[in-house]
């Protein structure tokens, strides 16, 4: 078995005999009925209004603009669990530097990346292939690098400028997430710092995941990431020009065509837990292509690893009792990362 999909893809390109095939262990087998849902065609997608939040309006001093953005944010969290974010303040220069640095990491000699392979699912720096080789029935067409970046920053020392660029972006992404959480707090009928105070945002956990999906000779047979929801409150996704994200909405898979320089945001399981089910986490997946390498940088934001987390007091009542058991965040991540990705099976584990 190849140590990375990148290496496998490169061998496929150089070998005429395998250019139109993939190893049988990478042929994806569906795990659940969600995967038989309809995929919208291009014309239907054009007629589907993907929630789009203008970040500049969300932080505007103009009360009318801010109120409008907060209402749109609440609607997106209620009905989609997903939205595009524009005018977010992440510069095009930083975006391009991050994508270049990400490509440079995967271009390192294998021995430089190998020191971060394997180990515990909560190691502060970990790279690998697929999702969890120990339990998967079939492998995913994906390599990854996972770095814990807050409250303590960790990143590989090579390439030389990699760590600094990732740290700069992750700090900016926390600022963006912080403002989104303020807007979500108000949309829930609370003060703007409500979620910050409930989760102690300053000590919250942030992980940066750099996904690498090389071109696949038979993309219709493989899968980048299967249907799943994310742990944490919000996940911010930056990607290069190649598309591949699909979100499940009203039992249909919606291919996402991001606006130029936009960021993609989805609600995670702990947003659903925090709001006692008012705002649902989003199920999404990543498909692959045969045109080129797709790179995505996801930053997931949650409570402190050692915090025990359940529905917020303000979100429950005699008529709306808790729907989820309080669970230590560390244990929740361990549960998700130690099994196959399969829609909301991890969240189902803590349902009451």
Secondary structure, 3 states (H helix, E strand, C coil): CCCCHHHHHHHHHHCHHHCCCCCHHHCCCCCCHHHHCEECCHHHHHCCCCCEEEHHHHCCCCHHHHHHHHHHHHHHHHHCCEEEEECCCCCHHHHHHHHHHHHHHHCCCHHHHHCCECCCCCCCEEEEECCCCCCCCCCCCCEEEEEEEECCCCCCCCCCCHHHHHHHHHHHHHHHHHHHHHHHHHHCCCCCCHHHHHHCHHHCEEEEEEEEECCCCCCCCCCCEEEECCCCCEEEEEECCCCCEEEEECCEEEECCCCCCCEEEEECHHHHHHCCCCCCCCCEEECCCCCCCEEEEEEEEECCCCCEECCCHHHCCCCCCCCECCEEHHHHHHHHHCCCCCECHHHHHHEC
